[in-house]
Amino acid sequence: YAKVFSREHAESVRALSQLAQALAAQGRYEESLQMLDERRRAVNAKPGPDSRLALHRLLARQLEVALLHGDLEAAGRLIEPTRASLADVAAERERGPAIIAEARWHQLSGRPEAAAKVLDAWLMKLSPEQMAQPFVQRARLTRAEAEIALGRHDRARPLMEQALQDMHRNGGTRNWTFRRGLELTAVQTAAQGHAAEAWLQLEKAQREADLATIRAPSRIEHAESLLRRATVLTAAGRMADAAALQAPLREALQGQHPNSPRRVWSTVTP
């Protein structure tokens, strides 16, 4: 890419950001962030006709990686510049990750109401055709998580059901977003006092959709999945099974920032 375009070109930046994402998925957060920061300085030092798009891609990826690392302070510093850079991006599928990342920053910071507002302000502007796209299903599930955190289960359920229906309709059930939707549905069912039913839902889905073969995109998303399963197991009174998830949960959380709110996750199961 550097030879064909240049190191500062938006397409070279896209390739670099994908490499940075792969490093972060393995837990190599500092290496990933350093790579993105170095290229961001290079783009700023040698501006070109597509520099604004390139800078948006770098900022959005830095925000995502900071969140995977659990460094909420660093992520917070990136919110405003990333939000400002959205003005230079036309495609909603490219705007989506930055908006979802901002919502997840609010969620991890204990502000689910703010997360819901960020997503609502964006989703309400999308066309019916855009609402069926995969990036919207990820946003819907993030929105549902906010509602579950707020205890508003009557609002969470339709969001999850719509996301799962759209993925079924479009043949998009062999992916991590679909698995996340099924697990969130079980968590919500358990939160409403139907823990045994929730676990049966999860077990049935695992058999029918072969969920065990769907790999998590990152160590943190694997940790989130383990936590969802532990939550349902604990609610169902299956303490030994929930406790068995502690070790893999601790392993998935290795390398988290010292102030990461995720560091307590491995201690919430029995």
BANU-154981 format. One line per 3 residues: number of its first residue (from 1); their letters; for each residue x, y, z of N, C-alpha, C. Coordinates in Angstrom, 2 decimals. Last residue first. Layout:
N
NUM = A = X Y Z X Y Z X Y Z; ...
This chain:
270
270 = PTV = -18.96 -17.03 41.20 -18.72 -17.66 42.52 -17.34 -18.30 42.60; -17.96 -14.03 39.40 -18.55 -15.36 39.44 -18.20 -16.02 40.76; -16.49 -11.75 39.72 -17.94 -11.65 39.94 -18.62 -13.00 39.94
267 = TSW = -13.83 -11.72 39.14 -14.19 -11.98 40.54 -15.70 -11.96 40.78; -13.38 -11.01 36.58 -13.00 -12.38 36.94 -13.35 -12.70 38.39; -14.08 -8.28 36.52 -14.97 -9.29 35.96 -14.65 -10.69 36.43
264 = VRR = -12.43 -6.29 37.32 -13.23 -6.92 38.38 -14.04 -8.09 37.84; -11.30 -5.26 35.05 -10.43 -6.05 35.93 -11.22 -6.74 37.05; -12.86 -3.57 33.57 -13.03 -5.01 33.34 -12.23 -5.86 34.33
261 = PSN = -12.11 -0.98 33.98 -13.26 -1.48 34.76 -13.48 -2.97 34.59; -8.63 -0.37 34.19 -9.73 -0.91 33.40 -10.88 -1.38 34.30; -6.35 0.63 35.28 -7.62 1.25 35.69 -8.82 0.73 34.90
258 = PHQ = -4.31 -0.88 34.04 -4.49 -0.94 35.50 -5.81 -0.36 35.99; -5.55 -2.50 31.06 -5.01 -1.31 31.71 -5.24 -1.39 33.22; -4.96 -5.99 30.47 -5.85 -4.85 30.64 -5.16 -3.72 31.39
255 = GQL = -3.39 -8.21 30.34 -2.95 -7.03 29.61 -3.87 -5.85 29.70; -5.96 -10.64 30.43 -4.55 -10.29 30.62 -4.17 -9.09 29.76; -8.49 -11.55 30.00 -8.34 -10.17 30.48 -6.89 -9.77 30.73
252 = AER = -8.31 -14.19 29.38 -8.73 -13.28 28.32 -8.51 -11.82 28.70; -7.64 -15.21 31.92 -6.67 -15.29 30.82 -7.02 -14.29 29.71; -9.99 -14.80 33.33 -8.77 -14.11 33.75 -7.73 -14.10 32.63
249 = LPA = -11.62 -16.56 31.89 -11.93 -15.14 31.92 -10.71 -14.32 32.33; -10.55 -19.07 32.38 -10.45 -18.52 31.02 -10.78 -17.03 30.96; -11.15 -19.01 35.27 -9.78 -19.12 34.75 -9.68 -18.61 33.31
246 = QLA = -14.00 -18.81 35.47 -13.11 -17.80 36.02 -11.72 -17.83 35.40; -15.60 -20.86 34.69 -15.29 -19.85 33.68 -14.32 -18.79 34.18; -16.19 -22.34 36.87 -15.24 -22.92 35.92 -14.84 -21.93 34.83
243 = AAD = -18.22 -20.95 38.11 -16.86 -20.82 38.65 -15.81 -21.35 37.69; -20.39 -21.88 36.63 -20.00 -20.47 36.53 -18.58 -20.28 37.01; -20.46 -24.53 37.47 -20.23 -24.24 36.05 -19.79 -22.79 35.86
240 = AMR = -21.02 -24.11 40.17 -19.78 -24.80 39.79 -19.44 -24.51 38.32; -23.55 -22.85 40.12 -22.38 -22.14 40.62 -21.07 -22.79 40.17; -26.22 -22.52 38.89 -25.20 -23.49 38.49 -23.84 -22.91 38.82
237 = GAA = -28.31 -20.78 39.26 -27.87 -21.57 40.40 -26.82 -22.61 40.08; -28.98 -19.06 37.29 -29.65 -20.37 37.26 -29.23 -21.27 38.41; -27.26 -16.99 37.77 -28.68 -16.76 38.01 -29.46 -18.07 38.05
234 = TLV = -24.91 -18.27 36.91 -25.06 -17.88 38.32 -26.53 -17.67 38.66; -25.46 -18.53 34.15 -25.23 -19.71 34.99 -25.44 -19.39 36.47; -25.60 -15.84 33.36 -26.78 -16.71 33.22 -26.64 -17.94 34.12
231 = TAR = -22.98 -15.00 33.96 -24.13 -14.31 34.54 -25.38 -15.19 34.50; -21.45 -16.65 32.35 -21.33 -16.78 33.80 -22.52 -16.13 34.50; -22.18 -15.64 29.85 -22.53 -17.02 30.19 -22.46 -17.23 31.71
228 = RLL = -21.11 -13.06 30.05 -22.55 -13.24 29.82 -22.98 -14.64 30.22; -18.41 -13.69 30.37 -19.12 -13.01 31.44 -20.63 -13.15 31.27; -17.81 -14.82 27.90 -17.68 -15.63 29.11 -18.46 -15.01 30.27
225 = SEA = -18.20 -12.54 26.30 -19.04 -13.72 26.12 -18.99 -14.61 27.36; -16.14 -10.92 27.22 -17.53 -10.47 27.37 -18.50 -11.64 27.23; -13.94 -12.43 26.40 -14.18 -12.21 27.83 -15.62 -11.78 28.08
222 = HEI = -14.21 -12.15 23.64 -14.30 -13.48 24.24 -14.60 -13.36 25.73; -13.75 -9.46 23.47 -15.09 -9.93 23.12 -15.30 -11.37 23.59; -11.06 -9.52 24.27 -12.04 -8.85 25.10 -13.45 -9.28 24.76
219 = RSP = -9.77 -10.86 22.20 -9.75 -11.45 23.53 -10.82 -10.82 24.42; -11.86 -10.74 19.22 -10.76 -10.28 20.08 -10.85 -10.98 21.43; -13.85 -12.05 17.82 -12.93 -11.18 17.07 -11.74 -10.71 17.90
216 = ARI = -14.32 -15.51 18.64 -14.43 -14.11 19.03 -13.45 -13.26 18.23; -15.56 -17.94 16.34 -14.47 -17.38 17.12 -14.71 -15.91 17.44; -17.85 -20.40 16.41 -17.71 -19.00 16.01 -16.68 -18.34 16.92
213 = TAL = -18.30 -22.88 17.43 -17.32 -22.79 16.35 -17.09 -21.36 15.88; -20.30 -22.66 19.27 -18.96 -22.92 19.78 -17.90 -22.78 18.69; -22.71 -22.44 17.93 -22.05 -21.23 18.38 -20.60 -21.46 18.80
210 = DAE = -24.56 -23.85 16.30 -23.16 -24.27 16.41 -22.28 -23.10 16.85; -27.18 -23.37 16.30 -26.37 -22.44 15.51 -24.90 -22.79 15.55; -28.08 -25.52 17.89 -28.67 -25.28 16.58 -27.80 -24.38 15.70
207 = RQA = -26.48 -25.46 20.24 -26.60 -26.67 19.43 -27.05 -26.36 18.01; -26.78 -22.85 21.13 -25.43 -23.38 20.92 -25.47 -24.61 20.04; -29.51 -22.68 21.48 -28.87 -21.88 20.44 -27.48 -22.41 20.11
204 = KEL = -29.78 -24.38 23.67 -30.45 -24.71 22.41 -29.79 -23.96 21.25; -28.31 -22.95 25.60 -27.89 -24.30 25.21 -28.51 -24.71 23.86; -29.84 -20.62 25.77 -28.45 -20.55 25.35 -27.94 -21.91 24.88
201 = QLW = -32.29 -21.59 26.68 -32.22 -20.84 25.42 -30.79 -20.86 24.88; -31.49 -22.65 29.12 -31.98 -23.56 28.10 -31.95 -22.89 26.72; -30.88 -20.26 30.44 -29.81 -21.21 30.15 -30.24 -22.22 29.09
198 = AEA = -33.45 -19.11 30.55 -32.35 -18.42 29.86 -31.24 -19.39 29.50; -34.86 -20.84 32.17 -35.25 -20.70 30.76 -34.13 -20.07 29.95; -33.52 -20.30 34.54 -33.48 -21.66 33.98 -33.85 -21.64 32.50
195 = AHG = -34.14 -17.54 34.92 -32.77 -17.98 34.70 -32.69 -19.37 34.07; -36.07 -15.39 34.92 -36.31 -16.68 34.27 -34.97 -17.31 33.91; -35.86 -12.77 35.81 -36.25 -13.81 36.76 -36.52 -15.17 36.16
192 = QAA = -34.85 -10.98 34.10 -36.28 -10.86 34.37 -36.79 -11.97 35.27; -32.29 -11.84 33.73 -32.49 -10.63 34.54 -33.96 -10.41 34.88; -32.70 -13.94 31.95 -32.30 -14.23 33.33 -32.56 -13.04 34.24
189 = TQV = -33.28 -12.44 29.65 -34.28 -13.37 30.18 -33.98 -13.71 31.64; -30.83 -11.14 29.32 -32.03 -10.36 29.61 -33.14 -11.23 30.18; -29.18 -13.30 28.75 -28.89 -12.46 29.92 -30.13 -11.67 30.32
186 = ATL = -30.35 -14.17 26.35 -30.37 -15.04 27.53 -30.11 -14.24 28.81; -29.78 -11.99 24.72 -31.18 -12.37 24.94 -31.30 -13.25 26.18; -27.01 -12.13 24.70 -27.66 -11.00 25.36 -29.13 -11.29 25.64
183 = ELG = -26.67 -14.45 23.18 -26.24 -14.42 24.58 -26.89 -13.28 25.33; -27.70 -13.64 20.70 -28.32 -14.76 21.41 -27.93 -14.75 22.89; -25.89 -11.53 20.10 -27.32 -11.28 20.24 -28.03 -12.38 21.00
180 = RRF = -23.46 -12.91 19.87 -23.62 -11.92 20.93 -25.11 -11.62 21.18; -24.03 -14.40 17.56 -23.79 -15.08 18.84 -24.00 -14.12 20.00; -24.19 -12.28 15.72 -25.36 -13.13 15.97 -25.21 -13.86 17.30
177 = TWN = -21.57 -11.32 15.85 -22.68 -10.43 16.22 -23.93 -11.24 16.52; -19.99 -13.42 14.84 -19.94 -13.12 16.26 -21.10 -12.22 16.70; -21.77 -15.57 12.50 -20.82 -14.52 12.87 -20.96 -14.19 14.35
174 = RTG = -23.82 -16.73 10.88 -22.57 -17.42 11.18 -21.49 -16.39 11.51; -26.02 -15.35 10.08 -26.07 -15.95 11.42 -24.78 -16.68 11.80; -27.14 -13.84 7.80 -25.94 -13.48 8.55 -25.93 -14.03 9.96
171 = GNR = -29.28 -13.92 6.07 -28.36 -15.05 6.09 -27.09 -14.78 6.86; -31.10 -11.91 6.30 -29.99 -11.68 5.38 -28.97 -12.82 5.37; -32.80 -12.91 8.24 -33.34 -12.56 6.92 -32.23 -12.43 5.88
168 = HMD = -31.10 -13.11 10.45 -31.70 -14.32 9.86 -32.14 -14.04 8.43; -30.60 -10.40 10.85 -29.49 -11.28 10.52 -29.99 -12.60 9.92; -33.17 -9.52 11.47 -32.51 -9.00 10.27 -31.33 -9.88 9.86
165 = QLA = -33.60 -10.94 13.86 -34.46 -11.17 12.70 -33.79 -10.70 11.41; -31.65 -9.82 15.53 -31.57 -11.24 15.19 -32.42 -11.57 13.96; -32.60 -7.15 15.66 -31.25 -7.44 15.16 -31.14 -8.89 14.72
162 = QEM = -35.14 -7.53 16.78 -35.02 -6.97 15.45 -33.66 -7.27 14.84; -34.44 -8.57 19.31 -35.23 -9.38 18.39 -35.11 -8.86 16.96; -33.05 -6.43 20.43 -32.35 -7.69 20.18 -33.11 -8.54 19.17
159 = LPR = -35.13 -4.53 20.53 -33.88 -4.23 19.84 -33.13 -5.51 19.48; -37.10 -5.74 22.14 -37.36 -5.49 20.71 -36.10 -5.20 19.91; -35.62 -5.87 24.71 -36.06 -7.05 23.97 -36.34 -6.77 22.50
156 = ARD = -35.23 -3.27 25.74 -34.09 -4.06 25.27 -34.55 -5.20 24.35; -37.66 -2.35 26.62 -37.03 -1.66 25.50 -35.89 -2.48 24.91; -38.21 -4.01 28.71 -39.24 -3.89 27.67 -38.70 -3.15 26.45
153 = HRG = -36.09 -3.61 30.43 -36.11 -4.82 29.62 -37.15 -4.76 28.50; -34.37 -1.57 31.79 -35.54 -1.33 30.94 -35.66 -2.47 29.94; -32.13 -1.53 33.35 -33.27 -2.30 33.84 -34.52 -2.12 33.01
150 = LAI = -29.89 -0.42 32.39 -30.83 0.51 33.01 -32.06 -0.21 33.56; -28.71 -2.61 31.21 -28.02 -1.99 32.35 -28.95 -1.04 33.10; -30.52 -2.92 29.11 -30.43 -3.96 30.15 -29.77 -3.39 31.40
147 = EAE = -29.92 -0.62 27.64 -31.24 -0.76 28.23 -31.26 -1.83 29.33; -27.31 -1.21 26.84 -27.56 -0.03 27.66 -28.92 -0.14 28.36; -27.77 -3.45 25.26 -26.97 -3.58 26.48 -27.20 -2.41 27.42
144 = ART = -29.14 -2.24 23.14 -29.87 -3.16 24.03 -29.11 -3.36 25.34; -27.03 -0.88 21.94 -28.15 -0.11 22.49 -28.94 -0.97 23.47; -25.59 -3.04 21.05 -24.97 -2.15 22.03 -26.04 -1.30 22.71
141 = LRA = -27.46 -3.99 19.22 -27.12 -4.81 20.38 -26.43 -3.99 21.46; -27.48 -1.89 17.37 -28.72 -2.26 18.09 -28.40 -3.07 19.34; -24.85 -1.98 16.40 -25.31 -0.81 17.16 -26.56 -1.14 17.97
138 = RQV = -24.90 -4.40 15.05 -23.96 -4.23 16.17 -24.39 -3.05 17.05; -26.77 -3.73 13.13 -27.10 -4.78 14.10 -26.16 -4.71 15.30; -25.42 -1.88 11.62 -26.54 -1.41 12.44 -26.92 -2.46 13.48
135 = FPQ = -23.58 -3.37 10.23 -23.06 -2.44 11.22 -24.18 -1.92 12.13; -25.25 -4.89 8.42 -24.59 -5.52 9.59 -24.11 -4.54 10.63; -28.36 -3.21 7.53 -26.96 -3.52 7.32 -26.32 -4.09 8.58
132 = AMQ = -30.90 -2.30 7.81 -30.75 -3.75 7.67 -29.29 -4.17 7.54; -30.77 0.43 7.80 -31.07 -0.22 9.08 -30.93 -1.73 9.00; -30.49 1.14 5.13 -29.30 1.14 5.98 -29.54 0.39 7.28
129 = EPS = -33.18 1.01 4.38 -32.20 0.12 3.75 -30.93 0.02 4.61; -34.34 3.06 5.91 -34.74 1.66 6.13 -33.74 0.67 5.53; -31.64 5.36 6.85 -32.76 4.94 6.00 -33.14 3.50 6.32
126 = LKM = -30.85 7.07 9.92 -30.57 6.08 8.89 -31.83 5.71 8.11; -31.39 8.68 12.05 -31.10 9.35 10.78 -30.94 8.36 9.63; -31.61 7.14 14.30 -32.84 7.76 13.81 -32.64 8.45 12.45
123 = LWA = -28.97 6.43 14.90 -29.86 5.45 14.28 -31.10 6.09 13.67; -27.91 8.77 16.18 -27.41 8.30 14.89 -28.42 7.40 14.18; -29.35 9.08 18.50 -29.16 10.25 17.65 -28.67 9.85 16.27
120 = DLV = -29.08 6.53 19.66 -30.38 6.97 19.14 -30.22 8.13 18.16; -26.38 6.55 20.48 -26.82 5.63 19.43 -28.15 6.06 18.83; -26.42 8.57 22.45 -25.48 8.65 21.32 -25.96 7.77 20.17
117 = KAA = -28.34 7.54 24.23 -28.59 8.79 23.50 -27.69 8.93 22.29; -27.08 5.25 25.27 -28.33 5.12 24.51 -28.60 6.37 23.68; -24.95 6.43 26.63 -24.69 5.51 25.51 -25.92 5.38 24.63
114 = AEP = -26.32 7.78 28.64 -25.59 8.56 27.63 -25.28 7.70 26.41; -27.25 5.56 30.05 -28.21 6.50 29.48 -27.55 7.34 28.39; -24.92 4.29 30.99 -25.71 3.65 29.92 -26.73 4.59 29.28
111 = RGS = -22.28 4.97 32.29 -23.30 5.92 31.84 -24.14 5.31 30.70; -19.97 3.65 33.05 -21.11 3.63 33.95 -22.20 4.61 33.57; -18.00 3.43 31.24 -17.81 4.46 32.26 -18.99 4.55 33.22
108 = LQH = -18.99 1.65 29.43 -17.93 1.19 30.32 -17.68 2.17 31.46; -20.80 3.45 28.16 -21.28 2.25 28.86 -20.24 1.75 29.86; -19.13 5.36 27.00 -20.11 5.77 28.02 -20.55 4.56 28.85
105 = WRA = -17.81 3.61 25.24 -17.05 4.37 26.24 -17.97 4.84 27.37; -19.91 2.81 23.63 -19.31 1.82 24.53 -18.43 2.49 25.58; -20.37 5.19 22.23 -21.41 4.64 23.11 -20.83 3.63 24.10
102 = EAI = -17.98 5.34 20.81 -18.30 6.39 21.78 -19.37 5.90 22.76; -18.26 3.04 19.22 -17.16 3.13 20.19 -17.44 4.21 21.23; -20.40 3.77 17.61 -20.57 2.65 18.54 -19.49 2.69 19.61
99 = IAP = -19.10 5.81 16.21 -20.28 6.13 17.03 -20.53 5.02 18.04; -17.10 4.39 14.88 -16.73 5.47 15.80 -17.88 5.82 16.74; -18.59 2.54 13.30 -17.68 2.08 14.35 -17.30 3.15 15.36
96 = GRE = -20.17 4.37 11.50 -20.73 3.52 12.55 -19.77 3.10 13.64; -18.83 5.53 9.44 -19.11 6.36 10.61 -19.52 5.49 11.80; -18.86 3.52 7.59 -17.57 3.93 8.11 -17.72 4.82 9.34
93 = REA = -21.51 3.25 7.03 -20.83 2.05 7.51 -19.43 2.37 8.04; -22.09 5.77 6.02 -22.53 5.45 7.38 -21.84 4.20 7.92; -19.88 7.83 4.27 -20.46 6.49 4.35 -20.82 6.13 5.79
90 = AVD = -18.60 10.33 4.73 -19.96 10.27 4.18 -20.63 8.92 4.43; -16.63 12.24 6.85 -16.94 10.87 6.42 -18.39 10.81 5.95; -16.11 14.58 8.09 -15.35 14.31 6.87 -15.63 12.93 6.30
87 = ALS = -17.48 14.60 10.43 -17.93 15.53 9.39 -17.24 15.27 8.06; -16.06 13.02 12.12 -17.18 12.40 11.42 -17.70 13.30 10.31; -14.24 14.49 13.56 -13.79 13.94 12.28 -14.92 13.28 11.49
84 = ART = -15.55 15.01 15.95 -15.38 16.10 14.98 -15.00 15.57 13.60; -15.27 12.49 17.16 -16.61 12.99 16.82 -16.52 14.10 15.78; -12.51 12.52 17.54 -13.13 11.50 16.68 -14.51 11.94 16.24
81 = PEI = -12.15 14.68 19.31 -11.56 14.72 17.96 -12.16 13.68 17.02; -13.81 13.64 21.53 -14.12 14.88 20.81 -13.46 14.95 19.43; -12.53 11.13 22.25 -13.94 11.24 21.90 -14.22 12.48 21.05
78 = LRG = -9.97 10.96 23.19 -10.16 10.77 21.75 -11.60 11.02 21.31; -10.06 11.13 25.89 -9.36 12.20 25.18 -9.58 12.13 23.67; -11.31 8.71 26.50 -12.03 9.97 26.68 -11.39 11.13 25.95
75 = AAE = -9.26 6.89 26.10 -10.41 6.88 25.19 -11.17 8.20 25.29; -7.68 7.51 28.30 -7.15 7.73 26.95 -8.29 7.77 25.93; -9.52 6.71 30.29 -9.00 8.08 30.26 -8.47 8.41 28.87
72 = LDG = -9.95 4.02 29.87 -11.06 4.95 29.63 -10.60 6.40 29.58; -8.52 1.46 28.82 -7.98 2.75 29.25 -9.03 3.82 28.94; -9.11 -1.01 27.85 -9.74 -0.63 29.10 -9.22 0.68 29.66
69 = HLL = -8.35 -1.97 25.43 -7.33 -1.96 26.49 -7.95 -1.65 27.84; -10.64 -1.40 24.01 -10.26 -2.80 24.22 -9.25 -2.93 25.35; -10.39 1.39 24.06 -11.50 0.75 24.76 -11.22 -0.73 25.00
66 = AVE = -8.15 1.75 22.47 -8.11 2.23 23.86 -9.23 1.59 24.67; -9.21 0.74 20.07 -8.13 0.02 20.75 -8.02 0.46 22.21; -11.13 2.70 19.43 -11.53 1.30 19.61 -10.48 0.52 20.40
63 = LQR = -9.49 4.97 19.18 -10.56 4.93 20.19 -10.97 3.49 20.47; -7.92 4.22 17.02 -7.28 4.49 18.32 -8.31 4.42 19.44; -9.90 4.12 15.03 -9.24 2.88 15.45 -8.54 3.06 16.80
60 = ALL = -10.59 6.82 14.88 -11.62 5.84 15.22 -10.98 4.54 15.71; -8.13 7.95 14.10 -8.75 8.32 15.37 -9.76 7.27 15.81; -7.77 6.75 11.56 -6.79 6.55 12.63 -7.39 6.86 13.99
57 = RHL = -10.01 7.66 10.17 -9.78 6.22 10.32 -8.80 5.93 11.45; -9.57 10.44 10.28 -10.75 9.84 10.92 -10.53 8.35 11.17; -7.25 10.65 8.77 -7.19 10.97 10.20 -8.40 10.42 10.93
54 = ALR = -8.26 9.96 6.24 -7.21 9.16 6.86 -7.15 9.40 8.36; -10.03 12.08 5.83 -10.55 10.72 5.92 -9.52 9.82 6.60; -8.13 14.14 5.73 -9.20 14.17 6.73 -9.81 12.79 6.93
51 = SDP = -6.47 13.56 3.56 -5.93 13.49 4.92 -7.03 13.44 5.98; -6.79 13.61 0.86 -7.65 12.69 1.61 -7.20 12.57 3.07; -4.93 15.49 -0.10 -6.36 15.68 -0.39 -7.29 14.76 0.41
48 = GPK = -2.62 15.80 2.72 -2.95 15.62 1.31 -4.45 15.76 1.11; 0.05 16.62 4.99 -1.36 16.59 4.61 -1.54 16.48 3.10; 2.25 15.62 6.77 2.26 15.64 5.31 0.83 15.56 4.79
45 = ANV = 1.79 15.65 9.47 3.00 16.33 8.99 3.02 16.46 7.47; -0.48 14.08 9.75 -0.54 15.51 10.12 0.63 16.29 9.55; 0.63 11.63 9.02 -0.43 12.23 8.19 -0.55 13.72 8.48
42 = ARR = 2.43 11.24 11.14 2.92 11.32 9.76 1.90 11.97 8.85; 0.75 11.05 13.34 1.69 12.17 13.28 2.21 12.35 11.85; -0.52 8.65 12.63 -1.31 9.89 12.75 -0.41 11.12 12.68
39 = RED = 1.53 6.84 12.81 1.00 7.15 11.48 0.15 8.42 11.52; 1.92 6.87 15.61 3.02 7.23 14.71 2.49 7.61 13.32; -0.56 5.94 16.51 -0.13 7.29 16.86 0.99 7.77 15.93
36 = LMQ = -0.58 3.31 15.54 -1.59 4.26 15.08 -1.16 5.70 15.34; 1.59 2.22 16.96 1.57 2.18 15.50 0.60 3.23 14.95; 0.72 2.53 19.59 1.93 3.21 19.14 1.98 3.30 17.61
33 = LSE = -1.48 0.83 19.64 -1.68 2.26 19.82 -0.47 3.06 19.34; -0.20 -1.69 19.29 -1.21 -1.22 18.35 -1.37 0.30 18.43; 1.40 -1.82 21.55 2.01 -1.89 20.22 1.07 -1.34 19.16
30 = EYR = -0.56 -1.78 23.52 0.40 -0.68 23.45 1.09 -0.65 22.08; -1.99 -4.22 23.02 -2.63 -2.91 22.94 -1.62 -1.79 22.75; -2.21 -7.04 22.28 -0.98 -6.24 22.11 -1.38 -4.76 21.95
27 = GQA = -4.35 -8.74 22.26 -3.96 -8.17 23.54 -2.69 -7.34 23.48; -5.21 -9.50 19.82 -4.33 -10.45 20.52 -3.92 -9.95 21.91; -6.50 -7.23 19.02 -7.31 -8.43 19.25 -6.53 -9.50 19.99
24 = ALA = -4.36 -5.55 18.50 -5.16 -5.31 19.69 -6.01 -6.53 20.03; -3.52 -6.66 16.05 -2.62 -6.65 17.21 -3.42 -6.48 18.50; -5.78 -6.13 14.46 -5.35 -7.51 14.69 -4.42 -7.62 15.89
21 = QAL = -5.75 -3.34 14.47 -6.89 -4.05 15.06 -6.51 -5.50 15.38; -3.43 -2.86 13.05 -3.50 -2.43 14.45 -4.64 -3.14 15.17; -4.27 -3.82 10.56 -3.15 -4.48 11.25 -3.18 -4.12 12.74
18 = QSL = -6.22 -1.93 10.06 -6.61 -3.33 10.16 -5.52 -4.14 10.86; -4.69 0.35 9.87 -5.64 0.25 10.98 -6.14 -1.17 11.16; -3.26 -0.16 7.52 -2.55 -0.08 8.80 -3.51 -0.25 9.97
15 = ARV = -5.35 -0.01 5.66 -4.60 -1.26 5.83 -3.88 -1.28 7.17; -6.07 2.69 6.00 -7.05 1.63 6.23 -6.35 0.29 6.49; -3.70 3.95 5.22 -4.14 4.06 6.62 -5.17 3.00 6.95
12 = SEA = -3.78 3.40 2.55 -2.67 2.86 3.34 -3.03 2.89 4.83; -6.05 4.92 1.94 -6.08 3.46 1.76 -4.94 2.78 2.50; -5.23 7.56 2.51 -6.32 6.96 3.30 -6.38 5.45 3.14
9 = HER = -1.65 8.07 2.64 -2.90 7.94 1.89 -3.96 7.21 2.72; 0.80 8.03 3.83 -0.19 8.93 4.40 -1.56 8.83 3.72; 2.43 6.38 2.38 2.17 6.01 3.78 1.02 6.83 4.36
6 = SFV = 0.83 5.91 -0.79 1.85 6.57 0.04 1.52 6.18 1.47; 0.32 3.75 -3.07 -0.28 5.04 -2.73 0.79 5.94 -2.09; 2.21 1.71 -3.57 1.21 2.06 -4.58 0.62 3.44 -4.32
3 = KAY = 3.78 1.60 -1.22 4.41 1.77 -2.53 3.41 2.26 -3.57; 1.92 1.26 0.80 2.79 2.44 0.85 3.44 2.70 -0.51; 0.82 -1.20 0.00 0.00 0.00 0.00 0.86 1.26 0.00
